[in-house]
Amino acid sequence: MFSGDKPSGGKGESRELNTFIGSDSVLHGKLSIENSIRIDGRIEGEVSSTGVLTVGPNGEVEGDIFAVSSIIGGKVRGSISSTKSIVLEAQSVFIGNLTTAKLTIAEGAMFEGKCTMLEEDGVKNNGKQQPAQQHKQQTPASK
């Protein structure tokens, strides 16, 4: 159980919780985390994670968040950029801009700002639908 082995999976897919910011903690500055982080205290500054970033119900972030996935249960004022998904839970308060491929806003959440949706591969969706044929590789038919 405590062998030190990391869970299998590619970078950015790990749910291993490496860092926990406790409820009485206050951090000022820039924080960069390998794998996942849970914030139950207060952070003033930029936070980045190569995994899942969770702001607990009593957690607060005033600054920008960069993560593969973000789950917001507390308060965030700034921007969130998550390549896979963002979840705003029922009692969350978010003021700022979101950039993500998938967004879930629970009933009771407060969101004030702008949302930019990405395609599944993390590329910005320009709002134009492209025909499916353009996405398939064209190969000559052989008999």
MDTraj code that builds the backbone (N, CA, C; nanometers):
import mdtraj as md
import numpy as np

residues = "MET PHE SER GLY ASP LYS PRO SER GLY GLY LYS GLY GLU SER ARG GLU LEU ASN THR PHE ILE GLY SER ASP SER VAL LEU HIS GLY LYS LEU SER ILE GLU ASN SER ILE ARG ILE ASP GLY ARG ILE GLU GLY GLU VAL SER SER THR GLY VAL LEU THR VAL GLY PRO ASN GLY GLU VAL GLU GLY ASP ILE PHE ALA VAL SER SER ILE ILE GLY GLY LYS VAL ARG GLY SER ILE SER SER THR LYS SER ILE VAL LEU GLU ALA GLN SER VAL PHE ILE GLY ASN LEU THR THR ALA LYS LEU THR ILE ALA GLU GLY ALA MET PHE GLU GLY LYS CYS THR MET LEU GLU GLU ASP GLY VAL LYS ASN ASN GLY LYS GLN GLN PRO ALA GLN GLN HIS LYS GLN GLN THR PRO ALA SER LYS".split()
xyz = np.array([
    [0.0814, -0.1191, 0.0000],
    [0.0000, 0.0000, 0.0000],
    [0.0858, 0.1255, 0.0000],
    [0.1943, 0.1247, 0.0765],
    [0.2808, 0.2420, 0.0847],
    [0.4147, 0.2161, 0.0165],
    [0.4126, 0.1457, -0.0957],
    [0.5355, 0.1075, -0.1647],
    [0.6016, 0.2248, -0.2370],
    [0.5301, 0.3341, -0.2550],
    [0.5849, 0.4490, -0.3261],
    [0.5567, 0.4451, -0.4743],
    [0.4935, 0.3375, -0.5201],
    [0.4588, 0.3295, -0.6614],
    [0.3452, 0.4239, -0.6921],
    [0.3567, 0.4910, -0.8065],
    [0.2501, 0.5800, -0.8501],
    [0.1470, 0.4995, -0.9251],
    [0.0204, 0.5424, -0.9230],
    [-0.0816, 0.4698, -0.9967],
    [-0.0544, 0.4755, -1.1457],
    [-0.0984, 0.3701, -1.2148],
    [-0.0775, 0.3680, -1.3586],
    [-0.1647, 0.4720, -1.4259],
    [-0.1290, 0.5067, -1.5474],
    [-0.2031, 0.6083, -1.6222],
    [-0.1073, 0.7152, -1.6680],
    [-0.1457, 0.7847, -1.7708],
    [-0.0606, 0.8888, -1.8281],
    [-0.0612, 1.0145, -1.7438],
    [0.0307, 1.1016, -1.7754],
    [0.0400, 1.2289, -1.7047],
    [-0.0898, 1.3057, -1.7230],
    [-0.1410, 1.3617, -1.6163],
    [-0.2640, 1.4380, -1.6242],
    [-0.3881, 1.3538, -1.5987],
    [-0.3703, 1.2230, -1.5844],
    [-0.4843, 1.1369, -1.5589],
    [-0.4864, 1.0880, -1.4150],
    [-0.3824, 1.1166, -1.3396],
    [-0.3722, 1.0665, -1.2040],
    [-0.4677, 1.1383, -1.1100],
    [-0.5316, 1.0602, -1.0253],
    [-0.6176, 1.1167, -0.9227],
    [-0.5480, 1.1126, -0.7870],
    [-0.4174, 1.0793, -0.7869],
    [-0.3423, 1.0733, -0.6628],
    [-0.3399, 1.2117, -0.5981],
    [-0.3853, 1.2197, -0.4744],
    [-0.3895, 1.3473, -0.4031],
    [-0.2543, 1.3700, -0.3368],
    [-0.1761, 1.4600, -0.3934],
    [-0.0429, 1.4892, -0.3407],
    [-0.0434, 1.6014, -0.2384],
    [-0.1364, 1.6957, -0.2527],
    [-0.1318, 1.8155, -0.1701],
    [-0.2692, 1.8485, -0.1153],
    [-0.2706, 1.8868, 0.0109],
    [-0.3939, 1.9250, 0.0790],
    [-0.3666, 2.0568, 0.1505],
    [-0.4458, 2.1597, 0.1196],
    [-0.4351, 2.2887, 0.1877],
    [-0.5474, 2.2916, 0.2906],
    [-0.5130, 2.2837, 0.4183],
    [-0.6104, 2.2728, 0.5267],
    [-0.6922, 2.3981, 0.5486],
    [-0.8007, 2.3828, 0.6234],
    [-0.8992, 2.4907, 0.6418],
    [-0.8429, 2.6148, 0.7114],
    [-0.7390, 2.6012, 0.7909],
    [-0.6820, 2.7173, 0.8596],
    [-0.5602, 2.7742, 0.7869],
    [-0.5326, 2.7238, 0.6674],
    [-0.4139, 2.7662, 0.5921],
    [-0.4453, 2.8815, 0.4976],
    [-0.3477, 2.9720, 0.4835],
    [-0.3560, 3.0814, 0.3872],
    [-0.2245, 3.0832, 0.3121],
    [-0.2335, 3.0820, 0.1794],
    [-0.1153, 3.0809, 0.0950],
    [-0.1214, 3.1984, -0.0006],
    [-0.0111, 3.2732, -0.0105],
    [0.0009, 3.3853, -0.1043],
    [0.1114, 3.3511, -0.2019],
    [0.0821, 3.3574, -0.3324],
    [0.1856, 3.3321, -0.4311],
    [0.1424, 3.2350, -0.5385],
    [0.2410, 3.1724, -0.6016],
    [0.2172, 3.0815, -0.7127],
    [0.2446, 2.9389, -0.6655],
    [0.1480, 2.8484, -0.6900],
    [0.1584, 2.7102, -0.6454],
    [0.1443, 2.6180, -0.7655],
    [0.2415, 2.5288, -0.7841],
    [0.2390, 2.4332, -0.8945],
    [0.2473, 2.2929, -0.8360],
    [0.1473, 2.2086, -0.8670],
    [0.1362, 2.0761, -0.8077],
    [0.1403, 1.9682, -0.9146],
    [0.2225, 1.8681, -0.8932],
    [0.2231, 1.7485, -0.9777],
    [0.1142, 1.6574, -0.9215],
    [0.0212, 1.6158, -1.0031],
    [-0.0954, 1.5352, -0.9668],
    [-0.2045, 1.6232, -0.9070],
    [-0.2808, 1.5737, -0.8099],
    [-0.4021, 1.6419, -0.7640],
    [-0.3827, 1.7184, -0.6339],
    [-0.4734, 1.8156, -0.6116],
    [-0.4699, 1.8999, -0.4920],
    [-0.6123, 1.9255, -0.4440],
    [-0.6279, 1.9338, -0.3125],
    [-0.7555, 1.9736, -0.2529],
    [-0.7285, 2.0969, -0.1677],
    [-0.8127, 2.1997, -0.1887],
    [-0.7970, 2.3264, -0.1171],
    [-0.9176, 2.3477, -0.0263],
    [-0.8932, 2.3453, 0.1042],
    [-0.9980, 2.3761, 0.2010],
    [-0.9664, 2.5055, 0.2740],
    [-0.8492, 2.5616, 0.2483],
    [-0.8090, 2.6895, 0.3054],
    [-0.8266, 2.8006, 0.2036],
    [-0.7366, 2.8996, 0.2090],
    [-0.7456, 3.0148, 0.1194],
    [-0.6142, 3.0297, 0.0436],
    [-0.6241, 3.0497, -0.0878],
    [-0.5077, 3.0767, -0.1714],
    [-0.5301, 3.2071, -0.2452],
    [-0.4320, 3.2948, -0.2379],
    [-0.4324, 3.4197, -0.3126],
    [-0.3158, 3.4134, -0.4095],
    [-0.3464, 3.3825, -0.5353],
    [-0.2427, 3.3690, -0.6362],
    [-0.2785, 3.2605, -0.7353],
    [-0.1838, 3.2233, -0.8179],
    [-0.2046, 3.1251, -0.9240],
    [-0.1820, 2.9833, -0.8721],
    [-0.2701, 2.8912, -0.9140],
    [-0.2572, 2.7502, -0.8768],
    [-0.2625, 2.6663, -1.0035],
    [-0.1664, 2.5756, -1.0205],
    [-0.1704, 2.4851, -1.1348],
    [-0.1491, 2.3422, -1.0863],
    [-0.2180, 2.2492, -1.1543],
    [-0.2128, 2.1087, -1.1176],
    [-0.2155, 2.0237, -1.2437],
    [-0.1366, 1.9154, -1.2453],
    [-0.1382, 1.8239, -1.3592],
    [-0.2463, 1.7179, -1.3438],
    [-0.3274, 1.7292, -1.2401],
    [-0.4372, 1.6355, -1.2167],
    [-0.5659, 1.7092, -1.1877],
    [-0.6382, 1.6604, -1.0872],
    [-0.7658, 1.7191, -1.0481],
    [-0.7420, 1.8224, -0.9385],
    [-0.7961, 1.9417, -0.9568],
    [-0.7892, 2.0466, -0.8553],
    [-0.9278, 2.0602, -0.7947],
    [-0.9367, 2.0400, -0.6629],
    [-1.0644, 2.0476, -0.5927],
    [-1.0606, 2.1609, -0.4912],
    [-1.1606, 2.2478, -0.4972],
    [-1.1785, 2.3508, -0.3950],
    [-1.2962, 2.3039, -0.3110],
    [-1.2690, 2.2705, -0.1846],
    [-1.3732, 2.2197, -0.0956],
    [-1.4767, 2.3254, -0.0625],
    [-1.5838, 2.2869, 0.0053],
    [-1.6943, 2.3786, 0.0357],
    [-1.6527, 2.5041, 0.1139],
    [-1.5476, 2.4935, 0.1945],
    [-1.4993, 2.6084, 0.2713],
    [-1.3737, 2.6705, 0.2112],
    [-1.3286, 2.6170, 0.0984],
    [-1.2082, 2.6664, 0.0340],
    [-1.2332, 2.7925, -0.0466],
    [-1.1274, 2.8728, -0.0627],
    [-1.1355, 2.9967, -0.1402],
    [-1.0079, 3.0144, -0.2213],
    [-1.0251, 3.0554, -0.3465],
    [-0.9105, 3.0889, -0.4315],
    [-0.9388, 3.2234, -0.4949],
    [-0.8435, 3.3141, -0.4797],
    [-0.8511, 3.4425, -0.5493],
    [-0.7294, 3.4474, -0.6402],
    [-0.7524, 3.4091, -0.7664],
    [-0.6436, 3.4011, -0.8631],
    [-0.6799, 3.3024, -0.9718],
    [-0.5856, 3.2749, -1.0589],
    [-0.6108, 3.1885, -1.1735],
    [-0.5783, 3.0429, -1.1413],
    [-0.6596, 2.9527, -1.1980],
    [-0.6443, 2.8092, -1.1786],
    [-0.6204, 2.7442, -1.3138],
    [-0.5201, 2.6550, -1.3191],
    [-0.4900, 2.5761, -1.4378],
    [-0.4824, 2.4307, -1.3936],
    [-0.5662, 2.3437, -1.4539],
    [-0.5669, 2.2025, -1.4156],
    [-0.6238, 2.1186, -1.5288],
    [-0.6065, 1.9880, -1.5186],
    [-0.6679, 1.8984, -1.6154],
    [-0.8188, 1.8979, -1.5917],
    [-0.8587, 1.8819, -1.4663],
    [-0.9997, 1.8892, -1.4275],
    [-1.0105, 1.9700, -1.2991],
    [-1.1210, 2.0438, -1.2838],
    [-1.1434, 2.1250, -1.1642],
    [-1.2811, 2.0968, -1.1080],
    [-1.2872, 2.0815, -0.9755],
    [-1.4137, 2.0634, -0.9045],
    [-1.4211, 2.1753, -0.8018],
    [-1.5204, 2.2634, -0.8169],
    [-1.5310, 2.3802, -0.7305],
    [-1.6520, 2.3645, -0.6392],
    [-1.6255, 2.3595, -0.5087],
    [-1.7322, 2.3503, -0.4100],
    [-1.7389, 2.4754, -0.3245],
    [-1.6331, 2.5558, -0.3259],
    [-1.6261, 2.6769, -0.2455],
    [-1.6339, 2.8014, -0.3314],
    [-1.5446, 2.8978, -0.3030],
    [-1.5474, 3.0260, -0.3735],
    [-1.4198, 3.0463, -0.4541],
    [-1.4377, 3.0909, -0.5792],
    [-1.3239, 3.1223, -0.6652],
    [-1.3527, 3.2530, -0.7368],
    [-1.2536, 3.3427, -0.7328],
    [-1.2599, 3.4679, -0.8084],
    [-1.1316, 3.4730, -0.8901],
    [-1.1475, 3.4615, -1.0231],
    [-1.0332, 3.4577, -1.1136],
    [-1.0732, 3.3840, -1.2394],
    [-0.9801, 3.3159, -1.3011],
    [-1.0138, 3.2367, -1.4187],
    [-0.9758, 3.0915, -1.3930],
    [-1.0492, 3.0009, -1.4582],
    [-1.0172, 2.8587, -1.4508],
    [-0.9998, 2.8085, -1.5929],
    [-0.8884, 2.7420, -1.6185],
    [-0.8627, 2.6785, -1.7466],
    [-0.8343, 2.5312, -1.7196],
    [-0.9282, 2.4442, -1.7613],
    [-0.9140, 2.3003, -1.7419],
    [-0.9349, 2.2297, -1.8750],
    [-0.8389, 2.1501, -1.9163],
    [-0.8447, 2.0867, -2.0474],
    [-0.9556, 1.9831, -2.0592],
    [-0.9911, 1.9150, -1.9496],
    [-1.0951, 1.8122, -1.9573],
    [-1.2309, 1.8611, -1.9081],
    [-1.2396, 1.9041, -1.7811],
    [-1.3717, 1.9385, -1.7282],
    [-1.3639, 2.0333, -1.6095],
    [-1.4766, 2.1034, -1.5900],
    [-1.4971, 2.1870, -1.4720],
    [-1.6346, 2.1545, -1.4173],
    [-1.6420, 2.1355, -1.2850],
    [-1.7689, 2.1112, -1.2176],
    [-1.7866, 2.2210, -1.1129],
    [-1.8990, 2.2941, -1.1222],
    [-1.9357, 2.3912, -1.0188],
    [-2.0441, 2.3252, -0.9349],
    [-2.0104, 2.2901, -0.8114],
    [-2.1038, 2.2191, -0.7249],
    [-2.2110, 2.3131, -0.6700],
    [-2.3121, 2.2554, -0.6067],
    [-2.4354, 2.3264, -0.5682],
    [-2.4143, 2.4554, -0.4888],
    [-2.3229, 2.4594, -0.3961],
    [-2.3062, 2.5788, -0.3123],
    [-2.1875, 2.6651, -0.3552],
    [-2.1296, 2.6358, -0.4702],
    [-2.0109, 2.7085, -0.5139],
    [-2.0445, 2.8492, -0.5634],
    [-1.9434, 2.9366, -0.5546],
    [-1.9538, 3.0730, -0.6067],
    [-1.8318, 3.0945, -0.6946],
    [-1.8551, 3.1222, -0.8229],
    [-1.7449, 3.1457, -0.9148],
    [-1.7672, 3.2758, -0.9892],
    [-1.6683, 3.3650, -0.9821],
    [-1.6727, 3.4921, -1.0543],
    [-1.5459, 3.4997, -1.1378],
    [-1.5630, 3.4935, -1.2696],
    [-1.4479, 3.4975, -1.3588],
    [-1.4780, 3.4264, -1.4884],
    [-1.3744, 3.3898, -1.5595],
    [-1.3889, 3.3260, -1.6899],
    [-1.3444, 3.1806, -1.6848],
    [-1.4186, 3.0961, -1.7569],
    [-1.3899, 2.9530, -1.7638],
    [-1.3466, 2.9148, -1.9043],
    [-1.2533, 2.8214, -1.9148],
    [-1.2152, 2.7610, -2.0420],
    [-1.2038, 2.6115, -2.0180],
    [-1.2841, 2.5318, -2.0895],
    [-1.2864, 2.3870, -2.0668],
    [-1.3535, 2.3135, -2.1819],
    [-1.3400, 2.1818, -2.1833],
    [-1.4075, 2.0983, -2.2829],
    [-1.5461, 2.0561, -2.2341],
    [-1.5616, 2.0353, -2.1026],
    [-1.6903, 1.9946, -2.0455],
    [-1.7181, 2.0780, -1.9211],
    [-1.8406, 2.1288, -1.9107],
    [-1.8794, 2.2117, -1.7971],
    [-2.0073, 2.1583, -1.7358],
    [-2.0057, 2.1421, -1.6038],
    [-2.1242, 2.1012, -1.5295],
    [-2.1498, 2.2064, -1.4222],
    [-2.2708, 2.2628, -1.4223],
    [-2.3091, 2.3602, -1.3207],
    [-2.4285, 2.3036, -1.2458],
    [-2.4096, 2.2729, -1.1190],
    [-2.5174, 2.2164, -1.0376],
    [-2.6170, 2.3253, -0.9994],
    [-2.7414, 2.2838, -0.9779],
    [-2.8442, 2.3772, -0.9323],
    [-2.8013, 2.4357, -0.7983],
    [-2.8074, 2.5660, -0.7873],
    [-2.7666, 2.6340, -0.6648],
    [-2.6288, 2.6973, -0.6749],
    [-2.5512, 2.6612, -0.7755],
    [-2.4201, 2.7221, -0.7955],
    [-2.4376, 2.8629, -0.8510],
    [-2.3419, 2.9518, -0.8186],
    [-2.3456, 3.0860, -0.8732],
    [-2.2265, 3.1036, -0.9673],
    [-2.2542, 3.1417, -1.0917],
    [-2.1504, 3.1630, -1.1925],
    [-2.1738, 3.2973, -1.2577],
    [-2.0738, 3.3851, -1.2477],
    [-2.0806, 3.5152, -1.3114],
    [-1.9530, 3.5318, -1.3933],
    [-1.9686, 3.5340, -1.5256],
    [-1.8520, 3.5481, -1.6111],
    [-1.8769, 3.4937, -1.7494],
    [-1.7704, 3.4527, -1.8145],
    [-1.7754, 3.4056, -1.9517],
    [-1.7171, 3.2645, -1.9581],
    [-1.7743, 3.1823, -2.0472],
    [-1.7251, 3.0468, -2.0653],
    [-1.6828, 3.0260, -2.2097],
    [-1.5631, 2.9739, -2.2297],
    [-1.5139, 2.9370, -2.3619],
    [-1.5000, 2.7858, -2.3646],
    [-1.5677, 2.7228, -2.4604],
    [-1.5650, 2.5773, -2.4689],
    [-1.4550, 2.5309, -2.5633],
    [-1.3855, 2.4254, -2.5217],
    [-1.2821, 2.3620, -2.6013],
    [-1.3364, 2.2334, -2.6612],
    [-1.2739, 2.1868, -2.7656],
    [-1.3073, 2.0554, -2.8174],
    [-1.2396, 1.9526, -2.7285],
    [-1.2717, 1.8247, -2.7458],
    [-1.2186, 1.7185, -2.6615],
    [-1.0665, 1.7164, -2.6552],
    [-0.9992, 1.7553, -2.7622],
    [-0.8533, 1.7497, -2.7650],
    [-0.7887, 1.8756, -2.7069],
    [-0.8689, 1.9631, -2.6436],
    [-0.8169, 2.0837, -2.5811],
    [-0.8021, 2.2016, -2.6744],
    [-0.8506, 2.1902, -2.7979],
    [-0.8431, 2.2981, -2.8960],
    [-0.9681, 2.3840, -2.8850],
    [-0.9523, 2.5147, -2.8990],
    [-1.0658, 2.6059, -2.8893],
    [-1.1654, 2.5792, -3.0014],
    [-1.2918, 2.5689, -2.9667],
    [-1.3987, 2.5496, -3.0636],
    [-1.4369, 2.6866, -3.1166],
    [-1.4244, 2.7048, -3.2484],
    [-1.4548, 2.8356, -3.3058],
    [-1.6016, 2.8501, -3.3418],
    [-1.6837, 2.7523, -3.3021],
    [-1.8271, 2.7615, -3.3254],
    [-1.8708, 2.7084, -3.4597],
    [-1.7769, 2.6682, -3.5436],
    [-1.8115, 2.6167, -3.6760],
    [-1.8145, 2.4652, -3.6716],
    [-1.9218, 2.4076, -3.7197],
    [-1.9323, 2.2632, -3.7305],
    [-1.8646, 2.2196, -3.8589],
    [-1.7767, 2.1216, -3.8490],
    [-1.7102, 2.0716, -3.9678],
    [-1.7686, 1.9364, -4.0038],
    [-1.7849, 1.9105, -4.1328],
    [-1.8388, 1.7819, -4.1747],
    [-1.7510, 1.6671, -4.1270],
    [-1.8136, 1.5545, -4.0936],
    [-1.7411, 1.4388, -4.0438],
    [-1.6372, 1.3893, -4.1431],
    [-1.6616, 1.4066, -4.2737],
    [-1.5686, 1.3594, -4.3746],
    [-1.4321, 1.4276, -4.3611],
    [-1.4299, 1.5518, -4.3169],
    [-1.3037, 1.6232, -4.3056],
    [-1.2175, 1.5664, -4.1941],
    [-1.2791, 1.4996, -4.0971],
    [-1.2039, 1.4443, -3.9853],
    [-1.1500, 1.3054, -4.0170],
    [-1.2043, 1.2394, -4.1171],
    [-1.1595, 1.1055, -4.1531],
    [-1.0470, 1.1154, -4.2548],
    [-0.9505, 1.0270, -4.2398],
    [-0.8399, 1.0258, -4.3341],
    [-0.8884, 0.9619, -4.4643],
    [-0.8643, 1.0298, -4.5741],
    [-0.9039, 0.9804, -4.7042],
    [-0.7984, 0.8844, -4.7563],
    [-0.8380, 0.7592, -4.7861],
    [-0.7462, 0.6624, -4.8440],
    [-0.8097, 0.6033, -4.9674],
    [-0.7302, 0.5749, -5.0696],
    [-0.7875, 0.5158, -5.1907],
    [-0.8410, 0.3763, -5.1602],
    [-0.9540, 0.3420, -5.2230],
    [-1.0129, 0.2106, -5.2032],
    [-0.9331, 0.1084, -5.2817],
    [-0.9022, -0.0025, -5.2178],
    [-0.8269, -0.1086, -5.2863],
    [-0.9141, -0.2332, -5.2933],
    [-0.9007, -0.3098, -5.4027],
    [-0.9803, -0.4312, -5.4203],
    [-0.8931, -0.5515, -5.4268],
])
top = md.Topology()
chain = top.add_chain()
for i, resn in enumerate(residues, 1):
    res = top.add_residue(resn, chain, resSeq=i)
    for name in ("N", "CA", "C"):
        top.add_atom(name, md.element.get_by_symbol(name[0]), res)
traj = md.Trajectory(xyz[None], top)
